[in-house]
């Protein structure tokens, strides 16, 4: 897949990146190479490969689920502008 200057400009706009006009051909070439590589990876036969969550068969080290902090809710809520029934009140931002 080959990207043109207009597509690079659109991608830069969507990513909120400022790019110089003279750098566009380089970006187009690099992005096209990346997309070609991804297409190439899609052609690999993965039928016999089992899905895995991590490339190494490592187990997560777990700790005991115990409380290690003191409850300081009342102390912190004294600093808040508004609280009610143990909850922080905030202004409505979505109608």
PDB file of N, CA, C and O in Angstrom:
ATOM      1  N   UNK A   1       0.843  -1.173   0.000  1.00  0.00           N
ATOM      2  CA  UNK A   1       0.000   0.000   0.000  1.00  0.00           C
ATOM      3  C   UNK A   1       0.884   1.231   0.000  1.00  0.00           C
ATOM      4  O   UNK A   1       1.849   1.314   0.760  1.00  0.00           O
ATOM      5  N   UNK A   2       0.553   2.181  -0.850  1.00  0.00           N
ATOM      6  CA  UNK A   2       1.349   3.393  -0.966  1.00  0.00           C
ATOM      7  C   UNK A   2       0.492   4.605  -0.606  1.00  0.00           C
ATOM      8  O   UNK A   2      -0.601   4.790  -1.141  1.00  0.00           O
ATOM      9  N   UNK A   3       0.998   5.414   0.294  1.00  0.00           N
ATOM     10  CA  UNK A   3       0.279   6.617   0.712  1.00  0.00           C
ATOM     11  C   UNK A   3       0.757   7.822  -0.068  1.00  0.00           C
ATOM     12  O   UNK A   3       1.938   7.939  -0.394  1.00  0.00           O
ATOM     13  N   UNK A   4      -0.164   8.713  -0.364  1.00  0.00           N
ATOM     14  CA  UNK A   4       0.173   9.947  -1.047  1.00  0.00           C
ATOM     15  C   UNK A   4       0.241  11.111  -0.077  1.00  0.00           C
ATOM     16  O   UNK A   4      -0.053  10.953   1.108  1.00  0.00           O
ATOM     17  N   UNK A   5       0.626  12.280  -0.573  1.00  0.00           N
ATOM     18  CA  UNK A   5       0.758  13.463   0.299  1.00  0.00           C
ATOM     19  C   UNK A   5      -0.543  13.846   1.003  1.00  0.00           C
ATOM     20  O   UNK A   5      -0.517  14.247   2.166  1.00  0.00           O
ATOM     21  N   UNK A   6      -1.669  13.730   0.320  1.00  0.00           N
ATOM     22  CA  UNK A   6      -2.941  14.098   0.941  1.00  0.00           C
ATOM     23  C   UNK A   6      -3.268  13.179   2.110  1.00  0.00           C
ATOM     24  O   UNK A   6      -3.772  13.634   3.137  1.00  0.00           O
ATOM     25  N   UNK A   7      -2.984  11.893   1.958  1.00  0.00           N
ATOM     26  CA  UNK A   7      -3.248  10.938   3.035  1.00  0.00           C
ATOM     27  C   UNK A   7      -2.329  11.192   4.233  1.00  0.00           C
ATOM     28  O   UNK A   7      -2.754  11.069   5.382  1.00  0.00           O
ATOM     29  N   UNK A   8      -1.081  11.542   3.963  1.00  0.00           N
ATOM     30  CA  UNK A   8      -0.145  11.852   5.047  1.00  0.00           C
ATOM     31  C   UNK A   8      -0.617  13.088   5.803  1.00  0.00           C
ATOM     32  O   UNK A   8      -0.561  13.123   7.032  1.00  0.00           O
ATOM     33  N   UNK A   9      -1.078  14.094   5.079  1.00  0.00           N
ATOM     34  CA  UNK A   9      -1.588  15.311   5.725  1.00  0.00           C
ATOM     35  C   UNK A   9      -2.805  14.990   6.588  1.00  0.00           C
ATOM     36  O   UNK A   9      -2.944  15.521   7.690  1.00  0.00           O
ATOM     37  N   UNK A  10      -3.684  14.127   6.093  1.00  0.00           N
ATOM     38  CA  UNK A  10      -4.879  13.750   6.857  1.00  0.00           C
ATOM     39  C   UNK A  10      -4.493  12.989   8.115  1.00  0.00           C
ATOM     40  O   UNK A  10      -5.046  13.245   9.184  1.00  0.00           O
ATOM     41  N   UNK A  11      -3.553  12.058   8.004  1.00  0.00           N
ATOM     42  CA  UNK A  11      -3.092  11.302   9.165  1.00  0.00           C
ATOM     43  C   UNK A  11      -2.458  12.240  10.191  1.00  0.00           C
ATOM     44  O   UNK A  11      -2.708  12.115  11.390  1.00  0.00           O
ATOM     45  N   UNK A  12      -1.645  13.171   9.720  1.00  0.00           N
ATOM     46  CA  UNK A  12      -1.004  14.130  10.624  1.00  0.00           C
ATOM     47  C   UNK A  12      -2.057  14.980  11.330  1.00  0.00           C
ATOM     48  O   UNK A  12      -1.937  15.266  12.521  1.00  0.00           O
ATOM     49  N   UNK A  13      -3.082  15.378  10.591  1.00  0.00           N
ATOM     50  CA  UNK A  13      -4.150  16.180  11.189  1.00  0.00           C
ATOM     51  C   UNK A  13      -4.885  15.375  12.260  1.00  0.00           C
ATOM     52  O   UNK A  13      -5.138  15.881  13.353  1.00  0.00           O
ATOM     53  N   UNK A  14      -5.227  14.122  11.950  1.00  0.00           N
ATOM     54  CA  UNK A  14      -5.932  13.274  12.909  1.00  0.00           C
ATOM     55  C   UNK A  14      -5.094  13.021  14.156  1.00  0.00           C
ATOM     56  O   UNK A  14      -5.630  12.928  15.260  1.00  0.00           O
ATOM     57  N   UNK A  15      -3.782  12.911  13.980  1.00  0.00           N
ATOM     58  CA  UNK A  15      -2.873  12.672  15.106  1.00  0.00           C
ATOM     59  C   UNK A  15      -2.468  13.975  15.789  1.00  0.00           C
ATOM     60  O   UNK A  15      -1.709  13.970  16.759  1.00  0.00           O
ATOM     61  N   UNK A  16      -2.979  15.082  15.277  1.00  0.00           N
ATOM     62  CA  UNK A  16      -2.655  16.417  15.804  1.00  0.00           C
ATOM     63  C   UNK A  16      -1.152  16.673  15.803  1.00  0.00           C
ATOM     64  O   UNK A  16      -0.580  17.166  16.775  1.00  0.00           O
ATOM     65  N   UNK A  17      -0.527  16.315  14.666  1.00  0.00           N
ATOM     66  CA  UNK A  17       0.903  16.526  14.496  1.00  0.00           C
ATOM     67  C   UNK A  17       1.142  17.621  13.474  1.00  0.00           C
ATOM     68  O   UNK A  17       0.474  17.676  12.442  1.00  0.00           O
ATOM     69  N   UNK A  18       2.076  18.474  13.759  1.00  0.00           N
ATOM     70  CA  UNK A  18       2.492  19.478  12.796  1.00  0.00           C
ATOM     71  C   UNK A  18       3.689  18.963  12.011  1.00  0.00           C
ATOM     72  O   UNK A  18       4.722  18.638  12.597  1.00  0.00           O
ATOM     73  N   UNK A  19       3.561  18.886  10.703  1.00  0.00           N
ATOM     74  CA  UNK A  19       4.686  18.418   9.880  1.00  0.00           C
ATOM     75  C   UNK A  19       4.978  19.462   8.819  1.00  0.00           C
ATOM     76  O   UNK A  19       4.090  20.178   8.355  1.00  0.00           O
ATOM     77  N   UNK A  20       6.240  19.526   8.450  1.00  0.00           N
ATOM     78  CA  UNK A  20       6.649  20.476   7.414  1.00  0.00           C
ATOM     79  C   UNK A  20       6.350  19.888   6.043  1.00  0.00           C
ATOM     80  O   UNK A  20       6.400  18.673   5.853  1.00  0.00           O
ATOM     81  N   UNK A  21       6.048  20.738   5.116  1.00  0.00           N
ATOM     82  CA  UNK A  21       5.698  20.325   3.756  1.00  0.00           C
ATOM     83  C   UNK A  21       6.819  19.509   3.115  1.00  0.00           C
ATOM     84  O   UNK A  21       6.547  18.543   2.402  1.00  0.00           O
ATOM     85  N   UNK A  22       8.069  19.882   3.359  1.00  0.00           N
ATOM     86  CA  UNK A  22       9.191  19.172   2.741  1.00  0.00           C
ATOM     87  C   UNK A  22       9.426  17.783   3.348  1.00  0.00           C
ATOM     88  O   UNK A  22      10.135  16.964   2.762  1.00  0.00           O
ATOM     89  N   UNK A  23       8.832  17.514   4.524  1.00  0.00           N
ATOM     90  CA  UNK A  23       8.989  16.204   5.162  1.00  0.00           C
ATOM     91  C   UNK A  23       7.928  15.198   4.728  1.00  0.00           C
ATOM     92  O   UNK A  23       8.045  14.012   5.035  1.00  0.00           O
ATOM     93  N   UNK A  24       6.911  15.645   4.030  1.00  0.00           N
ATOM     94  CA  UNK A  24       5.795  14.769   3.661  1.00  0.00           C
ATOM     95  C   UNK A  24       6.237  13.565   2.832  1.00  0.00           C
ATOM     96  O   UNK A  24       5.791  12.454   3.120  1.00  0.00           O
ATOM     97  N   UNK A  25       7.095  13.725   1.814  1.00  0.00           N
ATOM     98  CA  UNK A  25       7.508  12.533   1.053  1.00  0.00           C
ATOM     99  C   UNK A  25       8.199  11.468   1.917  1.00  0.00           C
ATOM    100  O   UNK A  25       7.992  10.273   1.711  1.00  0.00           O
ATOM    101  N   UNK A  26       8.995  11.890   2.853  1.00  0.00           N
ATOM    102  CA  UNK A  26       9.670  10.949   3.762  1.00  0.00           C
ATOM    103  C   UNK A  26       8.658  10.219   4.639  1.00  0.00           C
ATOM    104  O   UNK A  26       8.738   9.004   4.819  1.00  0.00           O
ATOM    105  N   UNK A  27       7.700  10.980   5.186  1.00  0.00           N
ATOM    106  CA  UNK A  27       6.643  10.357   5.996  1.00  0.00           C
ATOM    107  C   UNK A  27       5.831   9.375   5.158  1.00  0.00           C
ATOM    108  O   UNK A  27       5.502   8.284   5.624  1.00  0.00           O
ATOM    109  N   UNK A  28       5.512   9.754   3.940  1.00  0.00           N
ATOM    110  CA  UNK A  28       4.730   8.873   3.057  1.00  0.00           C
ATOM    111  C   UNK A  28       5.474   7.569   2.813  1.00  0.00           C
ATOM    112  O   UNK A  28       4.875   6.495   2.846  1.00  0.00           O
ATOM    113  N   UNK A  29       6.769   7.657   2.570  1.00  0.00           N
ATOM    114  CA  UNK A  29       7.565   6.463   2.321  1.00  0.00           C
ATOM    115  C   UNK A  29       7.618   5.577   3.572  1.00  0.00           C
ATOM    116  O   UNK A  29       7.428   4.363   3.487  1.00  0.00           O
ATOM    117  N   UNK A  30       7.876   6.190   4.730  1.00  0.00           N
ATOM    118  CA  UNK A  30       7.965   5.421   5.975  1.00  0.00           C
ATOM    119  C   UNK A  30       6.633   4.770   6.343  1.00  0.00           C
ATOM    120  O   UNK A  30       6.593   3.597   6.714  1.00  0.00           O
ATOM    121  N   UNK A  31       5.551   5.528   6.240  1.00  0.00           N
ATOM    122  CA  UNK A  31       4.241   4.972   6.570  1.00  0.00           C
ATOM    123  C   UNK A  31       3.848   3.872   5.588  1.00  0.00           C
ATOM    124  O   UNK A  31       3.255   2.871   5.988  1.00  0.00           O
ATOM    125  N   UNK A  32       4.169   4.046   4.327  1.00  0.00           N
ATOM    126  CA  UNK A  32       3.876   3.014   3.328  1.00  0.00           C
ATOM    127  C   UNK A  32       4.658   1.740   3.626  1.00  0.00           C
ATOM    128  O   UNK A  32       4.126   0.639   3.484  1.00  0.00           O
ATOM    129  N   UNK A  33       5.917   1.882   4.038  1.00  0.00           N
ATOM    130  CA  UNK A  33       6.720   0.712   4.406  1.00  0.00           C
ATOM    131  C   UNK A  33       6.118  -0.021   5.599  1.00  0.00           C
ATOM    132  O   UNK A  33       6.083  -1.251   5.632  1.00  0.00           O
ATOM    133  N   UNK A  34       5.646   0.743   6.573  1.00  0.00           N
ATOM    134  CA  UNK A  34       5.026   0.127   7.759  1.00  0.00           C
ATOM    135  C   UNK A  34       3.768  -0.635   7.363  1.00  0.00           C
ATOM    136  O   UNK A  34       3.565  -1.767   7.800  1.00  0.00           O
ATOM    137  N   UNK A  35       2.927  -0.024   6.542  1.00  0.00           N
ATOM    138  CA  UNK A  35       1.701  -0.692   6.111  1.00  0.00           C
ATOM    139  C   UNK A  35       1.993  -1.930   5.281  1.00  0.00           C
ATOM    140  O   UNK A  35       1.292  -2.936   5.396  1.00  0.00           O
ATOM    141  N   UNK A  36       3.019  -1.866   4.447  1.00  0.00           N
ATOM    142  CA  UNK A  36       3.408  -3.046   3.667  1.00  0.00           C
ATOM    143  C   UNK A  36       3.882  -4.175   4.578  1.00  0.00           C
ATOM    144  O   UNK A  36       3.571  -5.343   4.345  1.00  0.00           O
ATOM    145  N   UNK A  37       4.627  -3.822   5.605  1.00  0.00           N
ATOM    146  CA  UNK A  37       5.101  -4.825   6.556  1.00  0.00           C
ATOM    147  C   UNK A  37       3.929  -5.475   7.285  1.00  0.00           C
ATOM    148  O   UNK A  37       3.922  -6.690   7.484  1.00  0.00           O
ATOM    149  N   UNK A  38       2.934  -4.674   7.686  1.00  0.00           N
ATOM    150  CA  UNK A  38       1.759  -5.216   8.367  1.00  0.00           C
ATOM    151  C   UNK A  38       0.988  -6.139   7.432  1.00  0.00           C
ATOM    152  O   UNK A  38       0.502  -7.184   7.865  1.00  0.00           O
ATOM    153  N   UNK A  39       0.868  -5.775   6.166  1.00  0.00           N
ATOM    154  CA  UNK A  39       0.222  -6.655   5.190  1.00  0.00           C
ATOM    155  C   UNK A  39       0.983  -7.970   5.060  1.00  0.00           C
ATOM    156  O   UNK A  39       0.384  -9.042   4.983  1.00  0.00           O
ATOM    157  N   UNK A  40       2.298  -7.874   5.036  1.00  0.00           N
ATOM    158  CA  UNK A  40       3.151  -9.069   4.941  1.00  0.00           C
ATOM    159  C   UNK A  40       2.952  -9.969   6.153  1.00  0.00           C
ATOM    160  O   UNK A  40       2.890 -11.190   6.011  1.00  0.00           O
ATOM    161  N   UNK A  41       2.850  -9.380   7.349  1.00  0.00           N
ATOM    162  CA  UNK A  41       2.616 -10.161   8.558  1.00  0.00           C
ATOM    163  C   UNK A  41       1.265 -10.865   8.508  1.00  0.00           C
ATOM    164  O   UNK A  41       1.121 -11.972   9.028  1.00  0.00           O
ATOM    165  N   UNK A  42       0.284 -10.233   7.888  1.00  0.00           N
ATOM    166  CA  UNK A  42      -1.041 -10.824   7.779  1.00  0.00           C
ATOM    167  C   UNK A  42      -1.064 -12.071   6.918  1.00  0.00           C
ATOM    168  O   UNK A  42      -2.000 -12.865   7.012  1.00  0.00           O
ATOM    169  N   UNK A  43      -0.064 -12.259   6.087  1.00  0.00           N
ATOM    170  CA  UNK A  43       0.005 -13.429   5.222  1.00  0.00           C
ATOM    171  C   UNK A  43       0.584 -14.654   5.933  1.00  0.00           C
ATOM    172  O   UNK A  43       0.538 -15.757   5.390  1.00  0.00           O
ATOM    173  N   UNK A  44       1.123 -14.477   7.127  1.00  0.00           N
ATOM    174  CA  UNK A  44       1.738 -15.587   7.852  1.00  0.00           C
ATOM    175  C   UNK A  44       0.679 -16.597   8.275  1.00  0.00           C
ATOM    176  O   UNK A  44      -0.420 -16.224   8.685  1.00  0.00           O
ATOM    177  N   UNK A  45       1.018 -17.877   8.171  1.00  0.00           N
ATOM    178  CA  UNK A  45       0.108 -18.947   8.567  1.00  0.00           C
ATOM    179  C   UNK A  45       0.178 -19.119  10.083  1.00  0.00           C
ATOM    180  O   UNK A  45       1.184 -19.586  10.615  1.00  0.00           O
ATOM    181  N   UNK A  46      -0.886 -18.742  10.765  1.00  0.00           N
ATOM    182  CA  UNK A  46      -0.936 -18.848  12.230  1.00  0.00           C
ATOM    183  C   UNK A  46      -1.974 -19.862  12.676  1.00  0.00           C
ATOM    184  O   UNK A  46      -2.409 -19.845  13.827  1.00  0.00           O
ATOM    185  N   UNK A  47      -2.369 -20.737  11.778  1.00  0.00           N
ATOM    186  CA  UNK A  47      -3.421 -21.719  12.062  1.00  0.00           C
ATOM    187  C   UNK A  47      -3.055 -22.616  13.247  1.00  0.00           C
ATOM    188  O   UNK A  47      -3.917 -22.921  14.071  1.00  0.00           O
ATOM    189  N   UNK A  48      -1.806 -23.038  13.346  1.00  0.00           N
ATOM    190  CA  UNK A  48      -1.396 -23.974  14.399  1.00  0.00           C
ATOM    191  C   UNK A  48      -0.848 -23.260  15.638  1.00  0.00           C
ATOM    192  O   UNK A  48      -0.351 -23.916  16.554  1.00  0.00           O
ATOM    193  N   UNK A  49      -0.932 -21.948  15.677  1.00  0.00           N
ATOM    194  CA  UNK A  49      -0.390 -21.192  16.804  1.00  0.00           C
ATOM    195  C   UNK A  49      -1.514 -20.875  17.783  1.00  0.00           C
ATOM    196  O   UNK A  49      -2.525 -20.274  17.418  1.00  0.00           O
ATOM    197  N   UNK A  50      -1.321 -21.285  19.019  1.00  0.00           N
ATOM    198  CA  UNK A  50      -2.335 -21.020  20.050  1.00  0.00           C
ATOM    199  C   UNK A  50      -2.233 -19.568  20.509  1.00  0.00           C
ATOM    200  O   UNK A  50      -1.130 -19.057  20.700  1.00  0.00           O
ATOM    201  N   UNK A  51      -3.365 -18.904  20.687  1.00  0.00           N
ATOM    202  CA  UNK A  51      -3.324 -17.522  21.181  1.00  0.00           C
ATOM    203  C   UNK A  51      -2.729 -17.468  22.583  1.00  0.00           C
ATOM    204  O   UNK A  51      -2.924 -18.384  23.381  1.00  0.00           O
ATOM    205  N   UNK A  52      -2.012 -16.404  22.876  1.00  0.00           N
ATOM    206  CA  UNK A  52      -1.446 -16.252  24.204  1.00  0.00           C
ATOM    207  C   UNK A  52      -1.515 -14.796  24.632  1.00  0.00           C
ATOM    208  O   UNK A  52      -1.519 -13.890  23.799  1.00  0.00           O
ATOM    209  N   UNK A  53      -1.570 -14.588  25.917  1.00  0.00           N
ATOM    210  CA  UNK A  53      -1.683 -13.242  26.452  1.00  0.00           C
ATOM    211  C   UNK A  53      -0.325 -12.560  26.582  1.00  0.00           C
ATOM    212  O   UNK A  53      -0.245 -11.333  26.639  1.00  0.00           O
ATOM    213  N   UNK A  54       0.725 -13.347  26.628  1.00  0.00           N
ATOM    214  CA  UNK A  54       2.065 -12.800  26.831  1.00  0.00           C
ATOM    215  C   UNK A  54       3.051 -13.704  26.104  1.00  0.00           C
ATOM    216  O   UNK A  54       2.875 -14.923  26.104  1.00  0.00           O
ATOM    217  N   UNK A  55       4.092 -13.136  25.481  1.00  0.00           N
ATOM    218  CA  UNK A  55       5.024 -13.979  24.738  1.00  0.00           C
ATOM    219  C   UNK A  55       5.836 -14.926  25.611  1.00  0.00           C
ATOM    220  O   UNK A  55       6.362 -15.925  25.119  1.00  0.00           O
ATOM    221  N   UNK A  56       5.940 -14.627  26.883  1.00  0.00           N
ATOM    222  CA  UNK A  56       6.635 -15.512  27.814  1.00  0.00           C
ATOM    223  C   UNK A  56       5.602 -16.158  28.720  1.00  0.00           C
ATOM    224  O   UNK A  56       4.642 -15.506  29.130  1.00  0.00           O
ATOM    225  N   UNK A  57       5.784 -17.401  29.030  1.00  0.00           N
ATOM    226  CA  UNK A  57       4.841 -18.080  29.910  1.00  0.00           C
ATOM    227  C   UNK A  57       5.181 -17.753  31.362  1.00  0.00           C
ATOM    228  O   UNK A  57       5.564 -18.626  32.141  1.00  0.00           O
ATOM    229  N   UNK A  58       5.035 -16.484  31.701  1.00  0.00           N
ATOM    230  CA  UNK A  58       5.342 -16.026  33.049  1.00  0.00           C
ATOM    231  C   UNK A  58       4.042 -15.912  33.838  1.00  0.00           C
ATOM    232  O   UNK A  58       2.997 -15.557  33.293  1.00  0.00           O
ATOM    233  N   UNK A  59       4.122 -16.212  35.102  1.00  0.00           N
ATOM    234  CA  UNK A  59       2.967 -16.041  35.967  1.00  0.00           C
ATOM    235  C   UNK A  59       3.132 -14.744  36.732  1.00  0.00           C
ATOM    236  O   UNK A  59       4.240 -14.329  37.072  1.00  0.00           O
ATOM    237  N   UNK A  60       2.018 -14.130  36.986  1.00  0.00           N
ATOM    238  CA  UNK A  60       2.055 -12.862  37.694  1.00  0.00           C
ATOM    239  C   UNK A  60       2.270 -13.103  39.179  1.00  0.00           C
ATOM    240  O   UNK A  60       1.607 -13.939  39.795  1.00  0.00           O
ATOM    241  N   UNK A  61       3.201 -12.361  39.734  1.00  0.00           N
ATOM    242  CA  UNK A  61       3.434 -12.468  41.167  1.00  0.00           C
ATOM    243  C   UNK A  61       2.312 -11.739  41.884  1.00  0.00           C
ATOM    244  O   UNK A  61       2.032 -10.575  41.598  1.00  0.00           O
ATOM    245  N   UNK A  62       1.680 -12.420  42.804  1.00  0.00           N
ATOM    246  CA  UNK A  62       0.561 -11.837  43.524  1.00  0.00           C
ATOM    247  C   UNK A  62       0.947 -11.595  44.972  1.00  0.00           C
ATOM    248  O   UNK A  62       1.784 -12.302  45.534  1.00  0.00           O
ATOM    249  N   UNK A  63       0.335 -10.601  45.559  1.00  0.00           N
ATOM    250  CA  UNK A  63       0.544 -10.328  46.979  1.00  0.00           C
ATOM    251  C   UNK A  63      -0.765 -10.581  47.703  1.00  0.00           C
ATOM    252  O   UNK A  63      -1.829 -10.632  47.087  1.00  0.00           O
ATOM    253  N   UNK A  64      -0.679 -10.737  49.002  1.00  0.00           N
ATOM    254  CA  UNK A  64      -1.886 -10.911  49.794  1.00  0.00           C
ATOM    255  C   UNK A  64      -2.751  -9.665  49.674  1.00  0.00           C
ATOM    256  O   UNK A  64      -2.233  -8.549  49.654  1.00  0.00           O
ATOM    257  N   UNK A  65      -4.051  -9.845  49.594  1.00  0.00           N
ATOM    258  CA  UNK A  65      -4.983  -8.738  49.459  1.00  0.00           C
ATOM    259  C   UNK A  65      -5.332  -8.221  50.845  1.00  0.00           C
ATOM    260  O   UNK A  65      -6.359  -8.579  51.422  1.00  0.00           O
ATOM    261  N   UNK A  66      -4.459  -7.374  51.364  1.00  0.00           N
ATOM    262  CA  UNK A  66      -4.664  -6.811  52.698  1.00  0.00           C
ATOM    263  C   UNK A  66      -4.606  -5.297  52.615  1.00  0.00           C
ATOM    264  O   UNK A  66      -3.927  -4.738  51.754  1.00  0.00           O
ATOM    265  N   UNK A  67      -5.316  -4.643  53.508  1.00  0.00           N
ATOM    266  CA  UNK A  67      -5.316  -3.182  53.566  1.00  0.00           C
ATOM    267  C   UNK A  67      -3.988  -2.732  54.142  1.00  0.00           C
ATOM    268  O   UNK A  67      -3.568  -3.204  55.198  1.00  0.00           O
ATOM    269  N   UNK A  68      -3.323  -1.809  53.439  1.00  0.00           N
ATOM    270  CA  UNK A  68      -2.030  -1.306  53.912  1.00  0.00           C
ATOM    271  C   UNK A  68      -2.079   0.185  54.237  1.00  0.00           C
ATOM    272  O   UNK A  68      -1.104   0.743  54.740  1.00  0.00           O
ATOM    273  N   UNK A  69      -3.208   0.830  53.954  1.00  0.00           N
ATOM    274  CA  UNK A  69      -3.349   2.264  54.209  1.00  0.00           C
ATOM    275  C   UNK A  69      -4.453   2.494  55.234  1.00  0.00           C
ATOM    276  O   UNK A  69      -5.385   1.699  55.346  1.00  0.00           O
ATOM    277  N   UNK A  70      -4.339   3.577  55.970  1.00  0.00           N
ATOM    278  CA  UNK A  70      -5.399   3.967  56.900  1.00  0.00           C
ATOM    279  C   UNK A  70      -6.498   4.682  56.128  1.00  0.00           C
ATOM    280  O   UNK A  70      -6.225   5.361  55.138  1.00  0.00           O
ATOM    281  N   UNK A  71      -7.736   4.532  56.577  1.00  0.00           N
ATOM    282  CA  UNK A  71      -8.856   5.232  55.962  1.00  0.00           C
ATOM    283  C   UNK A  71      -8.802   6.704  56.367  1.00  0.00           C
ATOM    284  O   UNK A  71      -8.958   7.034  57.542  1.00  0.00           O
ATOM    285  N   UNK A  72      -8.581   7.583  55.396  1.00  0.00           N
ATOM    286  CA  UNK A  72      -8.481   9.011  55.659  1.00  0.00           C
ATOM    287  C   UNK A  72      -9.543   9.797  54.884  1.00  0.00           C
ATOM    288  O   UNK A  72      -9.342  10.964  54.548  1.00  0.00           O
ATOM    289  N   UNK A  73     -10.671   9.145  54.605  1.00  0.00           N
ATOM    290  CA  UNK A  73     -11.688   9.794  53.781  1.00  0.00           C
ATOM    291  C   UNK A  73     -12.176  11.096  54.409  1.00  0.00           C
ATOM    292  O   UNK A  73     -12.278  12.109  53.717  1.00  0.00           O
ATOM    293  N   UNK A  74     -12.478  11.087  55.707  1.00  0.00           N
ATOM    294  CA  UNK A  74     -12.988  12.308  56.344  1.00  0.00           C
ATOM    295  C   UNK A  74     -11.976  13.444  56.243  1.00  0.00           C
ATOM    296  O   UNK A  74     -12.350  14.592  56.005  1.00  0.00           O
ATOM    297  N   UNK A  75     -10.713  13.129  56.422  1.00  0.00           N
ATOM    298  CA  UNK A  75      -9.658  14.156  56.342  1.00  0.00           C
ATOM    299  C   UNK A  75      -9.608  14.768  54.951  1.00  0.00           C
ATOM    300  O   UNK A  75      -9.525  15.989  54.815  1.00  0.00           O
ATOM    301  N   UNK A  76      -9.658  13.922  53.897  1.00  0.00           N
ATOM    302  CA  UNK A  76      -9.577  14.426  52.531  1.00  0.00           C
ATOM    303  C   UNK A  76     -10.854  15.131  52.113  1.00  0.00           C
ATOM    304  O   UNK A  76     -10.808  16.091  51.343  1.00  0.00           O
ATOM    305  N   UNK A  77     -11.999  14.666  52.614  1.00  0.00           N
ATOM    306  CA  UNK A  77     -13.248  15.309  52.222  1.00  0.00           C
ATOM    307  C   UNK A  77     -13.412  16.670  52.881  1.00  0.00           C
ATOM    308  O   UNK A  77     -14.195  17.487  52.396  1.00  0.00           O
ATOM    309  N   UNK A  78     -12.712  16.938  53.955  1.00  0.00           N
ATOM    310  CA  UNK A  78     -12.742  18.269  54.558  1.00  0.00           C
ATOM    311  C   UNK A  78     -12.118  19.301  53.620  1.00  0.00           C
ATOM    312  O   UNK A  78     -12.452  20.484  53.685  1.00  0.00           O
ATOM    313  N   UNK A  79     -11.223  18.860  52.757  1.00  0.00           N
ATOM    314  CA  UNK A  79     -10.574  19.760  51.802  1.00  0.00           C
ATOM    315  C   UNK A  79     -11.398  19.973  50.542  1.00  0.00           C
ATOM    316  O   UNK A  79     -11.150  20.922  49.798  1.00  0.00           O
ATOM    317  N   UNK A  80     -12.376  19.107  50.290  1.00  0.00           N
ATOM    318  CA  UNK A  80     -13.165  19.169  49.060  1.00  0.00           C
ATOM    319  C   UNK A  80     -14.186  20.306  49.145  1.00  0.00           C
ATOM    320  O   UNK A  80     -14.700  20.599  50.224  1.00  0.00           O
ATOM    321  N   UNK A  81     -14.482  20.949  48.006  1.00  0.00           N
ATOM    322  CA  UNK A  81     -15.469  22.025  48.008  1.00  0.00           C
ATOM    323  C   UNK A  81     -16.864  21.550  48.430  1.00  0.00           C
ATOM    324  O   UNK A  81     -17.554  22.236  49.185  1.00  0.00           O
ATOM    325  N   UNK A  82     -17.285  20.347  47.930  1.00  0.00           N
ATOM    326  CA  UNK A  82     -18.607  19.838  48.276  1.00  0.00           C
ATOM    327  C   UNK A  82     -18.570  18.318  48.387  1.00  0.00           C
ATOM    328  O   UNK A  82     -17.995  17.630  47.543  1.00  0.00           O
ATOM    329  N   UNK A  83     -19.199  17.807  49.453  1.00  0.00           N
ATOM    330  CA  UNK A  83     -19.361  16.361  49.613  1.00  0.00           C
ATOM    331  C   UNK A  83     -20.768  16.094  50.118  1.00  0.00           C
ATOM    332  O   UNK A  83     -21.412  16.965  50.703  1.00  0.00           O
ATOM    333  N   UNK A  84     -21.231  14.883  49.885  1.00  0.00           N
ATOM    334  CA  UNK A  84     -22.544  14.477  50.390  1.00  0.00           C
ATOM    335  C   UNK A  84     -22.540  12.969  50.582  1.00  0.00           C
ATOM    336  O   UNK A  84     -22.206  12.228  49.658  1.00  0.00           O
ATOM    337  N   UNK A  85     -22.897  12.520  51.742  1.00  0.00           N
ATOM    338  CA  UNK A  85     -22.973  11.091  52.055  1.00  0.00           C
ATOM    339  C   UNK A  85     -21.677  10.351  51.722  1.00  0.00           C
ATOM    340  O   UNK A  85     -21.714   9.221  51.236  1.00  0.00           O
ATOM    341  N   UNK A  86     -20.542  10.980  51.980  1.00  0.00           N
ATOM    342  CA  UNK A  86     -19.258  10.332  51.741  1.00  0.00           C
ATOM    343  C   UNK A  86     -18.782  10.384  50.308  1.00  0.00           C
ATOM    344  O   UNK A  86     -17.769   9.767  49.979  1.00  0.00           O
ATOM    345  N   UNK A  87     -19.487  11.107  49.437  1.00  0.00           N
ATOM    346  CA  UNK A  87     -19.111  11.213  48.022  1.00  0.00           C
ATOM    347  C   UNK A  87     -18.710  12.638  47.699  1.00  0.00           C
ATOM    348  O   UNK A  87     -19.172  13.584  48.337  1.00  0.00           O
ATOM    349  N   UNK A  88     -17.842  12.787  46.700  1.00  0.00           N
ATOM    350  CA  UNK A  88     -17.439  14.099  46.220  1.00  0.00           C
ATOM    351  C   UNK A  88     -18.471  14.586  45.209  1.00  0.00           C
ATOM    352  O   UNK A  88     -18.845  13.842  44.302  1.00  0.00           O
ATOM    353  N   UNK A  89     -18.927  15.803  45.351  1.00  0.00           N
ATOM    354  CA  UNK A  89     -19.860  16.393  44.402  1.00  0.00           C
ATOM    355  C   UNK A  89     -19.075  17.237  43.409  1.00  0.00           C
ATOM    356  O   UNK A  89     -18.231  18.048  43.789  1.00  0.00           O
ATOM    357  N   UNK A  90     -19.365  17.034  42.145  1.00  0.00           N
ATOM    358  CA  UNK A  90     -18.667  17.770  41.079  1.00  0.00           C
ATOM    359  C   UNK A  90     -19.710  18.390  40.149  1.00  0.00           C
ATOM    360  O   UNK A  90     -20.847  17.921  40.101  1.00  0.00           O
ATOM    361  N   UNK A  91     -19.333  19.446  39.406  1.00  0.00           N
ATOM    362  CA  UNK A  91     -20.284  20.059  38.490  1.00  0.00           C
ATOM    363  C   UNK A  91     -20.652  19.110  37.348  1.00  0.00           C
ATOM    364  O   UNK A  91     -19.842  18.288  36.921  1.00  0.00           O
ATOM    365  N   UNK A  92     -21.867  19.237  36.873  1.00  0.00           N
ATOM    366  CA  UNK A  92     -22.323  18.441  35.745  1.00  0.00           C
ATOM    367  C   UNK A  92     -21.629  18.950  34.487  1.00  0.00           C
ATOM    368  O   UNK A  92     -21.654  20.147  34.204  1.00  0.00           O
ATOM    369  N   UNK A  93     -21.001  18.031  33.719  1.00  0.00           N
ATOM    370  CA  UNK A  93     -20.278  18.446  32.521  1.00  0.00           C
ATOM    371  C   UNK A  93     -20.906  17.910  31.247  1.00  0.00           C
ATOM    372  O   UNK A  93     -20.568  18.369  30.156  1.00  0.00           O
ATOM    373  N   UNK A  94     -21.810  16.950  31.362  1.00  0.00           N
ATOM    374  CA  UNK A  94     -22.483  16.394  30.182  1.00  0.00           C
ATOM    375  C   UNK A  94     -23.979  16.523  30.424  1.00  0.00           C
ATOM    376  O   UNK A  94     -24.490  16.133  31.474  1.00  0.00           O
ATOM    377  N   UNK A  95     -24.664  17.070  29.444  1.00  0.00           N
ATOM    378  CA  UNK A  95     -26.114  17.221  29.568  1.00  0.00           C
ATOM    379  C   UNK A  95     -26.835  16.077  28.933  1.00  0.00           C
ATOM    380  O   UNK A  95     -28.066  16.040  28.944  1.00  0.00           O
TER     381      UNK A  95
END
